[in-house]
Amino acid sequence: MFQGLLNLEDATAVEQAADGNVLFELAMLHASGRLGPVDLIAAHKWFNLAALKGRSDAITMRREIAEQMSAAEIAQALREARTWMTAH
């Protein structure tokens, strides 16, 4: 059992310090529904970002997700990825 103090003021969100592996795992969580309902937009966004951070297998996963999405959903996922990149 953890017995210590967490300094939340200095804590960094996972996404802010994320490398390609962390982003890929976030995508898998959204794609599989392990965080709740399957969210293809979020999965596409995180796979896209993971690919940009060097995870080449994220490209294949992003394509598979995109086959199940409408053009509007893909556009939304791309916008969200650009917003995340701008903020981080």
C-alpha positions as CSV (number, residue, x, y, z in Angstrom):
1,M,0.0,0.0,0.0
2,F,1.3,3.5,-0.9
3,Q,2.1,5.5,2.2
4,G,3.3,8.9,1.1
5,L,2.3,12.3,-0.2
6,L,1.5,13.2,-3.8
7,N,2.5,16.7,-4.8
8,L,-0.3,17.5,-7.3
9,E,1.0,21.0,-8.0
10,D,4.1,19.6,-9.7
11,A,2.3,16.7,-11.3
12,T,2.3,16.6,-15.1
13,A,-0.6,15.2,-17.1
14,V,0.4,11.9,-18.9
15,E,-0.5,13.5,-22.2
16,Q,1.9,16.4,-21.7
17,A,5.0,14.3,-21.2
18,A,3.8,11.5,-23.5
19,D,6.0,9.7,-25.9
20,G,4.8,7.6,-28.8
21,N,4.3,4.5,-26.5
22,V,2.1,6.3,-24.1
23,L,0.0,7.9,-26.8
24,F,-0.4,4.5,-28.5
25,E,-1.7,3.0,-25.2
26,L,-4.2,5.9,-24.9
27,A,-5.4,5.1,-28.4
28,M,-5.8,1.4,-27.5
29,L,-7.8,2.3,-24.4
30,H,-10.2,4.3,-26.5
31,A,-10.3,1.9,-29.4
32,S,-11.0,-1.1,-27.2
33,G,-13.5,0.6,-24.9
34,R,-11.4,-0.1,-21.7
35,L,-12.1,3.4,-20.6
36,G,-15.9,3.2,-21.2
37,P,-17.6,3.2,-24.6
38,V,-15.5,2.9,-27.7
39,D,-14.5,6.3,-28.9
40,L,-13.1,6.1,-32.4
41,I,-12.5,9.8,-32.7
42,A,-10.3,9.8,-29.6
43,A,-8.6,6.6,-30.8
44,H,-7.8,8.1,-34.2
45,K,-6.5,11.2,-32.6
46,W,-4.1,9.3,-30.2
47,F,-3.0,6.9,-32.9
48,N,-2.2,9.9,-35.1
49,L,-0.2,11.5,-32.4
50,A,1.6,8.3,-31.6
51,A,2.6,7.9,-35.2
52,L,3.9,11.5,-35.2
53,K,6.0,10.5,-32.1
54,G,7.5,7.5,-33.9
55,R,5.2,4.6,-33.4
56,S,5.0,3.2,-36.9
57,D,2.4,0.6,-36.0
58,A,0.1,3.4,-35.0
59,I,-0.3,4.3,-38.7
60,T,-1.8,0.9,-39.4
61,M,-4.1,1.1,-36.4
62,R,-5.2,4.6,-37.4
63,R,-6.1,3.3,-40.9
64,E,-8.1,0.5,-39.4
65,I,-10.0,2.9,-37.2
66,A,-10.6,5.3,-40.0
67,E,-12.3,2.6,-42.1
68,Q,-15.1,2.6,-39.4
69,M,-15.4,6.4,-39.3
70,S,-17.2,9.0,-41.4
71,A,-15.3,11.8,-43.1
72,A,-16.7,14.2,-40.5
73,E,-15.4,12.1,-37.6
74,I,-12.0,11.8,-39.2
75,A,-11.9,15.6,-39.7
76,Q,-12.8,16.1,-36.0
77,A,-10.1,13.7,-34.9
78,L,-7.5,15.5,-37.0
79,R,-8.6,18.9,-35.6
80,E,-8.3,17.5,-32.1
81,A,-4.8,16.1,-32.8
82,R,-3.7,19.5,-34.2
83,T,-5.1,21.3,-31.1
84,W,-3.2,18.9,-28.8
85,M,0.0,19.4,-30.8
86,T,-0.4,23.2,-30.6
87,A,-1.0,23.0,-26.8
88,H,1.9,20.6,-26.1
